[in-house]
């Protein structure tokens, strides 16, 4: 019904805004009964931390019109009816095409995105006005079958040490699923391919230090029971769920920043749409100072060159990417033609 709506008053940097939420009783998470209004109220509760982590960045919205059990789609261009306080910026995709992409600058914009059935928010690692040069180095630690979150923890701790050696300060958050995301603020003076190479250099160094626990193998058949360092998440137009973003899983998890001290005791299933607001109010935001001490990736690029000189080359790109210079064949090893 057209009248089935509520209006939320959302505080923000420009004062309160009223955001209409239609179909507030629509259930998005069936197992827990979490509704669209519940999710909107979650965003209001975490709004400042959410915008601090994800604001002023090109953003993709992962939308679920019928809840997490229904169909989903990604929305990048501003949809029809976007309010005037939600802006967009042009970004260039790997194909070379340019399109406008949404930017969130205040909590009300994120609540409006929930009104548009958004559950997962995917920010770029670069700022809206300089989208070609990332200001975040992001590394995704992805446990493979036979491993789990507990296996990603020591890998993250060692990765923190690797990054510290090259002058980068690492921050950590749960992925909202089984893995961990390690971020480091960097000066936005290098483009995506350079940052990708810096990530590969750090990943290879981590793999050398933990060869039985960590892998950079792109093909799943070669990874074994290890934690995969997903270097391809560093590419242009590749994004991770943002800090404080919900995930589309039955227990309504949230990708949640944690401190390095608490990491060994963390159970990612404790961080949900229902619990994270209270955590923020009592523990605070571990990422409140993110970006205050940005580093440079020059030393990692020196490592990249060192590895090239020793015979380690480029790694595969995602399948939808154009063929890239120096890239090995995009054929999984078991299907590659054997030399006669």
C-alpha positions as CSV (number, residue, x, y, z in Angstrom):
1,X,0.0,0.0,0.0
2,X,1.2,3.5,-0.8
3,X,0.6,4.6,2.8
4,X,2.7,1.8,4.2
5,X,5.7,3.9,5.0
6,X,7.5,5.5,7.9
7,X,9.7,8.7,7.9
8,X,13.0,8.5,9.8
9,X,14.7,11.6,11.1
10,X,18.4,11.1,10.4
11,X,21.0,13.4,12.0
12,X,23.9,14.5,9.8
13,X,26.5,17.2,9.1
14,X,23.9,19.4,7.5
15,X,21.3,18.9,10.2
16,X,18.5,16.5,10.4
17,X,17.0,15.0,7.2
18,X,13.7,13.1,6.9
19,X,14.0,9.9,4.9
20,X,10.9,8.0,3.8
21,X,11.1,4.2,4.2
22,X,8.4,2.4,2.3
23,X,7.4,-1.2,3.1
24,X,9.1,-0.9,6.5
25,X,7.8,-4.4,7.5
26,X,9.3,-6.2,4.6
27,X,11.5,-9.0,6.0
28,X,15.0,-8.9,4.7
29,X,16.6,-11.6,6.9
30,X,14.0,-14.4,7.2
31,X,15.6,-16.4,9.9
32,X,15.9,-13.5,12.3
33,X,12.9,-11.5,11.1
34,X,15.0,-8.4,10.5
35,X,12.9,-5.9,8.5
36,X,13.7,-3.1,6.1
37,X,13.0,-0.6,8.9
38,X,15.3,-2.5,11.2
39,X,18.1,-2.2,8.7
40,X,17.4,1.5,8.2
41,X,17.5,2.0,12.0
42,X,20.8,0.1,12.1
43,X,22.3,2.5,9.6
44,X,21.1,5.5,11.7
45,X,22.7,3.9,14.8
46,X,26.1,3.4,13.1
47,X,25.8,6.4,10.7
48,X,28.9,8.4,11.7
49,X,31.3,5.5,11.7
50,X,29.7,4.2,8.5
51,X,30.2,7.5,6.6
52,X,33.7,7.9,8.0
53,X,34.7,4.5,6.5
54,X,32.7,4.6,3.3
55,X,31.9,8.2,2.5
56,X,33.4,10.4,-0.2
57,X,34.0,7.3,-2.3
58,X,32.4,5.9,-5.5
59,X,30.0,3.2,-4.2
60,X,28.2,0.2,-5.6
61,X,25.0,-0.9,-4.0
62,X,24.1,-4.6,-3.7
63,X,20.3,-4.6,-3.7
64,X,17.8,-7.3,-2.7
65,X,14.2,-6.2,-3.4
66,X,12.8,-9.3,-1.8
67,X,15.3,-9.8,1.0
68,X,18.5,-12.0,1.0
69,X,16.6,-15.1,-0.1
70,X,15.5,-13.4,-3.4
71,X,17.1,-12.0,-6.4
72,X,19.9,-9.5,-6.2
73,X,21.6,-7.0,-8.4
74,X,24.3,-4.4,-8.3
75,X,23.5,-0.7,-8.8
76,X,26.3,1.7,-9.7
77,X,24.7,4.5,-11.7
78,X,22.3,6.8,-9.7
79,X,18.8,5.2,-9.9
80,X,15.8,7.3,-10.9
81,X,14.6,9.4,-8.0
82,X,17.9,9.8,-6.3
83,X,17.6,12.7,-3.8
84,X,19.5,15.9,-4.4
85,X,21.7,15.3,-1.3
86,X,23.1,12.1,-2.8
87,X,25.8,13.0,-5.4
88,X,27.6,11.0,-8.0
89,X,31.0,11.2,-9.7
90,X,32.3,9.9,-13.0
91,X,34.6,6.9,-12.8
92,X,36.5,4.9,-15.4
93,X,36.0,1.1,-15.6
94,X,38.5,-1.4,-16.8
95,X,36.9,-1.4,-20.2
96,X,37.7,2.3,-20.6
97,X,34.1,3.3,-20.3
98,X,33.2,6.1,-17.9
99,X,29.9,6.3,-15.9
100,X,28.7,8.2,-12.9
101,X,28.8,6.3,-9.6
102,X,27.0,7.1,-6.4
103,X,28.7,8.8,-3.4
104,X,27.5,8.8,0.2
105,X,28.4,11.9,2.2
106,X,26.0,11.6,5.2
107,X,24.0,9.0,7.1
108,X,20.8,10.0,5.4
109,X,22.2,9.0,2.0
110,X,22.9,5.5,3.4
111,X,19.4,5.3,4.8
112,X,18.0,6.2,1.4
113,X,20.1,3.4,-0.1
114,X,18.4,1.0,2.4
115,X,15.1,2.4,1.2
116,X,16.2,1.3,-2.3
117,X,16.7,-2.2,-0.8
118,X,20.4,-2.0,-0.4
119,X,22.0,-4.5,2.0
120,X,25.7,-4.6,1.1
121,X,27.7,-1.4,0.4
122,X,30.8,-1.7,-1.8
123,X,33.0,1.4,-1.7
124,X,36.0,2.0,-3.9
125,X,39.5,2.3,-2.4
126,X,39.8,5.8,-3.8
127,X,38.2,9.2,-3.1
128,X,35.4,10.6,-5.2
129,X,37.5,13.5,-6.6
130,X,40.5,11.3,-7.4
131,X,39.0,8.0,-8.2
132,X,42.0,6.8,-10.3
133,X,44.5,6.9,-7.4
134,X,43.6,4.7,-4.4
135,X,44.2,6.1,-0.9
136,X,43.7,2.6,0.6
137,X,45.8,-0.6,0.1
138,X,43.4,-3.5,0.7
139,X,44.2,-7.1,1.2
140,X,41.6,-9.8,1.4
141,X,42.5,-12.9,3.4
142,X,40.1,-15.6,2.2
143,X,40.1,-19.0,4.0
144,X,39.8,-21.9,1.5
145,X,37.8,-25.1,2.1
146,X,39.3,-27.0,5.0
147,X,40.3,-23.7,6.7
148,X,38.4,-21.1,8.6
149,X,38.5,-17.7,10.3
150,X,40.9,-19.0,12.9
151,X,43.4,-19.7,10.2
152,X,43.1,-16.2,8.8
153,X,44.0,-14.6,12.2
154,X,47.8,-15.5,12.3
155,X,48.1,-14.7,8.6
156,X,46.7,-11.2,9.3
157,X,49.0,-10.7,12.2
158,X,52.0,-11.6,10.1
159,X,50.8,-9.4,7.3
160,X,50.6,-6.5,9.7
161,X,54.3,-7.1,10.4
162,X,55.1,-7.2,6.7
163,X,53.3,-3.9,6.1
164,X,55.0,-2.3,9.1
165,X,58.4,-3.1,7.5
166,X,57.5,-0.9,4.5
167,X,56.1,1.9,6.6
168,X,52.4,1.1,6.3
169,X,50.0,1.1,9.3
170,X,47.6,-1.8,9.0
171,X,43.9,-1.8,10.2
172,X,41.8,-4.9,10.4
173,X,38.1,-5.8,10.0
174,X,36.1,-9.0,9.7
175,X,34.8,-9.6,6.2
176,X,31.4,-10.4,7.5
177,X,31.9,-14.0,6.4
178,X,34.8,-16.3,7.0
179,X,37.7,-14.0,6.2
180,X,39.6,-10.8,7.2
181,X,40.3,-7.6,5.4
182,X,43.6,-5.8,6.1
183,X,43.6,-2.1,5.0
184,X,46.4,0.4,5.1
185,X,46.0,4.2,4.3
186,X,48.3,5.3,1.5
187,X,49.0,8.6,-0.2
188,X,46.9,8.8,-3.4
189,X,49.8,9.2,-5.8
190,X,49.8,5.8,-7.6
191,X,47.2,4.4,-9.9
192,X,45.4,1.0,-9.5
193,X,47.9,-1.2,-11.4
194,X,50.7,0.1,-9.1
195,X,48.6,-0.7,-6.0
196,X,47.8,-4.1,-7.4
197,X,51.5,-4.8,-7.8
198,X,52.2,-3.6,-4.2
199,X,49.5,-5.9,-2.9
200,X,51.1,-8.9,-4.9
201,X,54.5,-8.0,-3.4
202,X,53.1,-8.0,0.1
203,X,51.2,-11.2,-0.6
204,X,54.2,-13.0,-1.9
205,X,56.3,-12.0,1.1
206,X,53.6,-13.3,3.4
207,X,53.5,-16.5,1.4
208,X,57.2,-16.9,1.8
209,X,57.0,-16.5,5.6
210,X,54.0,-18.8,6.0
211,X,54.2,-21.3,3.1
212,X,52.2,-23.9,4.8
213,X,49.3,-21.6,5.7
214,X,49.1,-18.9,2.9
215,X,48.8,-19.0,-0.9
216,X,48.8,-16.6,-3.7
217,X,47.6,-19.2,-6.2
218,X,44.8,-17.8,-8.4
219,X,43.5,-21.1,-9.5
220,X,41.4,-22.9,-6.8
221,X,42.8,-26.3,-7.7
222,X,46.2,-25.1,-6.7
223,X,45.4,-23.5,-3.4
224,X,45.0,-26.4,-1.1
225,X,43.8,-26.0,2.5
226,X,45.3,-22.5,3.0
227,X,44.3,-18.9,3.3
228,X,44.2,-17.3,-0.1
229,X,45.5,-13.7,-0.4
230,X,43.1,-12.3,-3.0
231,X,45.3,-9.8,-4.9
232,X,42.7,-9.3,-7.5
233,X,40.5,-7.3,-5.1
234,X,43.1,-4.5,-5.6
235,X,42.0,-4.0,-9.2
236,X,40.0,-1.1,-10.6
237,X,36.3,-1.6,-10.0
238,X,36.9,-4.5,-7.6
239,X,35.4,-3.8,-4.2
240,X,34.9,-5.4,-0.8
241,X,32.0,-4.9,1.6
242,X,32.7,-1.7,3.4
243,X,33.3,-1.3,7.1
244,X,30.0,-1.5,9.0
245,X,28.2,-2.8,5.9
246,X,25.8,-5.7,6.5
247,X,26.3,-8.9,4.6
248,X,23.6,-10.9,2.8
249,X,23.9,-14.0,5.0
250,X,21.2,-15.6,7.2
251,X,22.6,-14.4,10.6
252,X,22.8,-10.8,9.4
253,X,26.6,-10.3,9.9
254,X,28.4,-7.0,9.6
255,X,31.9,-6.4,8.3
256,X,33.3,-5.0,11.5
257,X,36.5,-3.2,12.4
258,X,38.3,-4.6,15.4
259,X,41.5,-3.8,17.2
260,X,44.6,-5.9,16.8
261,X,44.6,-6.6,20.5
262,X,41.1,-8.2,20.4
263,X,41.6,-10.0,17.1
264,X,42.8,-13.3,18.6
265,X,39.5,-13.6,20.6
266,X,37.2,-12.4,17.9
267,X,34.3,-14.6,16.7
268,X,32.9,-12.8,13.6
269,X,29.5,-14.3,14.1
270,X,29.2,-12.0,17.2
271,X,29.1,-8.9,14.9
272,X,25.6,-8.5,13.4
273,X,23.0,-5.9,12.6
274,X,21.5,-6.5,16.0
275,X,24.8,-6.2,18.0
276,X,27.1,-3.8,16.3
277,X,25.3,-0.6,17.4
278,X,25.8,-1.5,21.0
279,X,29.4,-2.4,20.3
280,X,30.0,1.0,18.8
281,X,28.5,2.8,21.8
282,X,30.6,0.9,24.3
283,X,33.9,0.0,22.5
284,X,34.0,2.8,20.0
285,X,35.2,2.7,16.4
286,X,38.6,1.1,16.1
287,X,39.0,2.9,12.7
288,X,38.2,6.4,14.0
289,X,41.7,7.6,13.1
290,X,42.0,5.7,9.8
291,X,43.9,7.8,7.2
292,X,45.6,10.1,9.6
293,X,49.0,8.5,9.0
294,X,49.0,7.6,5.3
295,X,52.1,5.8,3.9
296,X,53.6,5.2,0.5
297,X,53.9,2.0,-1.5
298,X,57.3,2.7,-2.9
299,X,59.1,0.0,-0.9
300,X,56.5,-2.6,-1.9
301,X,57.0,-1.6,-5.5
302,X,60.7,-2.2,-5.0
303,X,59.8,-5.7,-3.7
304,X,57.6,-6.2,-6.8
305,X,60.6,-5.3,-9.0
306,X,62.9,-7.6,-7.0
307,X,60.5,-10.5,-7.6
308,X,60.3,-9.7,-11.3
309,X,64.0,-9.7,-11.5
310,X,64.1,-13.1,-9.9
311,X,61.6,-14.6,-12.3
312,X,58.3,-14.1,-10.7
313,X,56.0,-12.4,-13.2
314,X,52.5,-10.9,-13.4
315,X,49.6,-12.9,-12.0
316,X,46.2,-13.5,-13.7
317,X,43.6,-10.8,-13.8
318,X,39.8,-11.3,-13.4
319,X,38.2,-13.0,-16.3
320,X,36.2,-10.0,-17.4
321,X,39.3,-7.8,-17.6
322,X,40.9,-7.0,-21.0
323,X,44.2,-8.8,-21.6
324,X,46.9,-7.1,-19.6
325,X,50.6,-6.7,-20.3
326,X,52.7,-9.6,-19.1
327,X,49.7,-11.6,-17.9
328,X,49.9,-15.4,-18.0
329,X,47.3,-17.4,-19.9
330,X,43.8,-17.4,-18.3
331,X,43.5,-21.1,-18.4
332,X,43.3,-23.2,-15.3
333,X,46.4,-25.5,-15.1
334,X,44.5,-28.8,-15.3
335,X,43.0,-27.6,-18.7
336,X,46.1,-26.1,-20.2
337,X,47.5,-27.8,-23.2
338,X,50.5,-29.9,-22.3
339,X,53.6,-29.4,-24.5
340,X,54.0,-32.3,-27.0
